[in-house]
Amino acid sequence: MFSDRGNQAHNLPMSRDLANRICEALRRNGRQALLAGGCVRDLLLGREPSDYDVATDATPDQVLALFPRGIAVGAQFGVVIVPEGEDKVEVATFRSDVGYSDGRHPDQVRFARTPEEDVQRRDFTINGLLMRADSGDVLDFVGGQADLRAHLIRAVGDPDRRFAEDRLRMMRAVRFAARFNFAIEPSTMSAIRAHAPQIVQVSRERVRDECTKILTEGAARHGFELLDETGLLGFVLPEVAAMRGVPQPPEFHPEGDVWIHTRLMLEKLPAGCSHTLAWGVLLHDVGKPPTFKRPTSPDDRIRFDGHVEIGVRMAEEICQRLRFSNDDTLQILALVANHMRFKDAVEMRLSTLKRLVRQPRFEEHLELHRLDCLSSHGNLDTYSFVRNFLRDTPPEKVRPLRLITGDDLKGLGLSPGPQFRELLQAVEDAQLEGQISDRSDALALVRRHMQERSRR
């Protein structure tokens, strides 16, 4: 068996220390208690777990009696959260689940007495491992250690049954395979392909969250290639699946079709990257498949006329379908809408360039542009130009205080209307261009515009 005795030093992570003390308290009171699931897997892989879970034969009431500050978040499933400061540990009673009519929740939960029975309900063998907190000895009733060594994602027991119980497990298999660079065991892969159409029965929020994890855990390209290989991609994001085989003009995209280009960009996303940037990368060219046009003459080239505008509409539909927050949706749509503007940055008027770079979270726009260039022609001249502009231009020059407002225009005898916007923009343009710098200059500019209008 693997052993974790080397991690029993005094300098344990706080959540690990809390989990160990919970196990010890349960054992002192005559209960079984073991570290369970993903934390055991990660420890055996030499990774620091993000959280710790404990499995026990104690009922939720017995757990709460020992830990009065515990929170019964899923008492019907035997789950109690034990908090301490900023740390928390999930303590779950051994159980076996009976039937999953809705493909997510068990129809009936029966508490079990042994850890052997408990692990049979878990999703994958590498997540079905248990560990004694005091000794680090591993209890393996499902062959998880062998699959860790073999780098395999294998369903516990019958894969068809596991995926019928919770269909999101198909996407979790992909995510774990991508994150750890493991293969999906053949019978598990076959079951995923067979059940792939049923992924549409999973709540859209859960699908969104799983896609986001795949995009931001450092193996986005591999994860989306596996989604494609398993058949899940066509049901989860058919608009992305449609990128496959859509050619691009080789003079701008020597790397190949839209799907190749997108995968190359996904490959460059680091673990922990912004989720809106990751979705922006995935969807930035989503409008290309429906706007693809073949050359009509020897001098013509492949074109995607209007792909940005159509891509923004498609991305908005995807964000609504997957129930993104309004803030996330706005940022993802902005990334899609602006990704082509960089090609004109060097020739832009100063006012236009300043408006481009002062967008919210502009660092994501700039990073998407960098990845876009590196995954196609490789030329970073425009990227460097914009970075140098940001470096050399004081923030107060990019976002100067407004010189006048609508009240000033009213003071000049103007009535609110479309001309307000035109005049205020003309003033701001002149300010951003460095042509005016104070209120008197701005008012003089407005008067000149008014005189020009009166002479027309």
N, C-alpha and C positions, 0 to 999 in steps of 0.2 A: 504493500500500500504506500501511497504518497504519505509524507508527514509534513506537518507545519510547525514542528517543535522549534525551528530556528526563528519563528516569529513570536515566540513567547517571551521576548525581552520586555524590559520595563517601558521602553519608549514606543508603546503601541498607539496607533491612531485613536482618537477619543471615542469614535463610534465602535471600534473593535473592542476597546476596553469596556465600554458600556455593555456590548453584547456578551462579553466574557462574564461580567458580573451578573448579568441576568441569568445566564446559564448556571452559574454557581449557586445563585439564590434558589433557582428552581430545583436543582439537584439536592441542595441541603434540605429541601422540603419534600424529598422523596419522589420528585418528578424527573422524567427524562427531558433532556434539553440539549439540542445540537445546533451548531451553525448550519445553515441550509441554503441551497440554491446558488445564485450568481456569485455570492461572496466567496463560497468555497471554490467554485470554478476559477474565479479571478486570482485567489491566493495560490492555487496550484499552477496557474499560468505565470506567476510572478508579477501580477498586476495589483495595484492598490484598488480594492473594491470601493465603489461609490457609496454603497450602503451595506448594512448587515441585517440578515434575517435569522430568526431563531425558530426552530420547530420543536414542539413539545407535546407531551401527552396530557398536560394540564389543560383544563377547560378555560374558556375566557373568564368565567367568574373566578376561578382559582388564580389565574394570572393577575386579575385586577385586585384580588385580595392581597397578593404579594406586592403589587406595584400600584398603590392607590392613585397615583398621578397618571396612570395609563388611560388611554382613550380607546374605547371599543369602536373602531371604525368599520368593522364588518363582523359583528358578533355572530351573525347567522353563518358566516364562513369561518368562524373561529379566529378572527384576526384582532389583535390588540396592539396599538402603538404605545411604546414606552419612551417618553421623552426625557431628556436631561440637558438643560441649557439649549444649545443650538443643535444638539445631536438627537437622533431618535432611532429606535430599533423596532422592527416589526416582529411581533411574536405570534406565531400561528399554531393552532392546535392541529395535531396529526388528524387527517381526515381522508375520506374517500368520497368521491362525487358520483352521484347516481343520475345519469341522463343529462343531456344538454339540448333541450328542445329548441332553444333560440340560437344555438350556435355560439353562445358566449357564457351564460350563467348556468350552473348546475341546477337541475330540477330539484334535487334533494342533496343535502350535505349530511354525511354520517361521520361522526368523530371516530377515529381509529385509535388503537392502542399501541401500535408498533410503527416505527419509522419505515419498515419494509412496505407496509400498506400505503403509507402516505406518499412515498416517492412514485408509486405507480401512476398517480394522477398528473404528474408533472409533464412539461412539454417535451424536453430533449434530455438525452442522457447526461450531457455535460452540465445540465442544470438540476440534475437529480442526485447530486452528491451531498453527503452530510459530513460534518467534521466535529470531533470532540473539542470543545473550546479549551479544555485544560491540557490535553496532550497533543493536539494537532493530528491525531489519528483520523483517517478517512473511512467512512462507511459507504460502501458502494454496492447497491443492490440492483443496478441497471446497466452496468458496464460503462459508466461514464469515464472512468480513468483510462480505459483502453481507447475510447473515442477521443479523449484529449490527446493521447499520445499519437493517435493516427490522424489527428486534425480532421475530425468528422463531426458533422451535425446530423444526429440520428434521433428520430422520434422515439419516445419511450413506448415500448409495446407496439401496438398496431397503429401505423401512421394515419391510416384512413380514419380511425376512431379519434385519434388526437386532434386532427384537423376538423373533424365534424363537431368536436366539443367546443373549439374556439378557432374560428377560421382566420383570425388575425395571426395565429401561430405560423401560418404560411409565410407571412411577411417577416415575422420574427426569425424564422429559419434563415431567410435571406440576409437579414441584418447581422445575425451572429456569424454567418459564413463570411460575410464581407469584413466585419470588424476584426475577426481573428484570422482571416485568410484561410478558412477551413473549406473543405468540400462538403457538399450535401450528399449524404449516403444515398445510394441509388433507389432503394424502396421508398425512402422519404421524399426524394425528388419526384418519383413517379406519382406519389400521392398528391404532392403539391400541384403538379400539372393537371391531374384529374380533377382536383377540387378548385382550381384557379377561378373558374367562373363564379364560384360562390363567395368570392371576396367582396362582391358588391353588397352582400347582406350585412357586412360589418359597418358600424357607424362611421360616418365620414370623418369625425374628429379623431377616432382611433387610427384610421388609415393615414390621415394627415400627420399625426404625431409620429407614426412609424416611418413614414417617408422622410420626415424631418430628421429623425435620428440617423437614418441611412445616409442622408445628405451631409450630416455634420459630425460624423464619428471618424472621419479620416479615410474612408474607403468608399467614397460616393460613386466613383466610376464602377468599381467591382460590384457594388450593391445594385446599381441600376442595370448593369449587364445581367446580373442574376435575376432581377425582376423580369427582364426581357426573356431570358432563357427559360424561366419557369412558366411563362405565359401570364404572369400577374400584371405586368405593365400595361398590356392592352385593355385590361379591365379597370385598373386603378387610374392610369393617366393615358388614355388612348391618344390624346393630342401629342404626347411625347413619343409614344410608339410609332406615330405616323412620320416621325423624322427619318426613320430608317430607310435608306435607299434614295433619299431626295438629293440629287447631285447639286453641286455648287460651282460657280465659275472658277476654274483652277488658277486663274491669275490672282484671285483674292484668297482662295481657299485651296491651296495645294494639298492639304491634309485629306480631303475627301468630302463625303456627304455631310448633311446636317447632323446626323446621329453621331458620326465619328467626331465632328467638331465639338458637339456638346459633351461627349464622353471625355474628350481631351481636357476640356475645361473642368469637368467634375473631378477628374483625376488630380487636379492641382488645388482643390479645396482642402485646407488643413483641418485636422480634428479641432473641434471647438469653434469653428468659424461661425459668423453670424448666420442665423437661419434665414433671414430675409435675403442676404447675399446669395446663399446657396440656392434658394428658390428662384432668385433672379437669374442666376447662371443657368439653371435647368430650363427656364421658360423664355430666355431672352430671344430665341429664334423660333418660338412656337408658331409664329405666323408665317414661316417660310413654306411649309408643305402646302397649305391651301392657296398660296400666291405664286407657286412655281410656274415659270413660263420658259419653254424651250426657245433657243435662238430661232429667229425667223429668216435669217440670211447669213451668209458666210462672215459678214462683218459684225453680226450681232453676238450677244452672249446670253447665258442664262440670267434671268431676272426674277426678282421677288418684289415687284412693285406693290407698295403699300403694306409690306409685311410688318412694319413696326406698328402701324395703326391697328391692323387686324390682330397682331400679336397681343396688343394691350387689351383688346376686347376679349380675346380668348383667355388671357391670363386672368382677367377679372372674373370670367365665368368659372374658371378653375378655383380661384380663391373663394368665391361664393359657395361653390359646390362643396369644398373642403372646410368651409366655415372658419376661414381665417379671421382674425380680428380686423377692425377697420384700419388700425395703424399699420399692421403688417401688410394688409392689402395695398394701402397707399404706397408703401415703400417698394413692394414688389412691382407694382405697376409703373412706378417712376423709373425703376431700373430697366424695365423692358422698354419704356417709352424713350429713354434718353441714351440708350447704348450706342446708337448710330450717330449721335451728335458730335462725338469726339473726333470723327474724321475731319470736321470743319474747324476744329478748335484753333489751329494756328492762324487761319484767315478770319476768325470772328472779330467783330467789333469788340472793343474793350468792355463796353457795357454788357454785351451778350455773353462774353466769357465770364464776367463776374457773376452774372445771374446763373450761369451753369454751375459754377463751383460753389455757390452759396446755398445750394439745395440741402435739405436735411440729410444728414448721414452721407455727405458727398464721398467720404472715404470708400463707401461700398460701390458707388458708381465708378470711381477711379480704379478700384481693384477689379471690378467686372471687366472694364476696358483692358486692363493689363492681361487678364486671363484670356480675353477674347483675342488679343494680338498674339500672345504666346502660343495659342492653339490654332493659329492660321498662318499669317504671313511672317510673324516673328518680329515685326518692326515696332520698336517701342519709342520712336521719336516723339510722337504726339503725347504719349504717357509722360515722357521726361519733360516735355514743354509745359504740360499742365502742372506737374509736380514743382518745377522750377518757378512757375508763376505763383503758386501758393506759397512757396518758400520766400519769395522776394517781395510779395505784396502784403503790406500790413492788413490785418483783419478789418481795421476801421476804413480802409480803402475799398474793401470788398463789400462790406455791409455798413456804409456810412449812415449817419442819422439823417432822417428826412429833413429837407430844407423848408418845405411848405406842406400844408395839408389842404383838404377840401374847404376848411373854414377860411383859409386865406383866399381861395378862389371866390367864395361867397362875398368876402370883403371887397373884392374887385368888381362886384356887381354881377357875377355869373350865377346862373341857376344850375342846380345839379342835373346831370345828364351825361350822355356818352362823351361829351367833350371834356368832362372832368378827368376821366381816365386817361384820355389822350394827352391832356396838358400835364398831368402829374407824371405820366410816363416820359414825356419829353423832358421834363425837369430832371427826373431821375437818370435818364440816359446822359444828359449833359453833365450831371454830377459824376456819374460813373466813368465818363470819358475824360474827366478832369478839366472840363471847359468852364464849370462854375463851381464855387466853393462855399457860398454863403446865401443867406435869405434874400438879400437885396438883389444879388445876381439872378436868383430863381424868379423873383417877382418881375424883374426886368425882362427875363426870357418869356414869361407868360404874357406880358403886355405886348411884346413883339409878335407873338403868335396871334394874339387877339387882333392886332392891327392888320396882320396879313389876312386873317379870316374876313375882316370887314371890307377889305379891298377886292375880295373875290366876287 
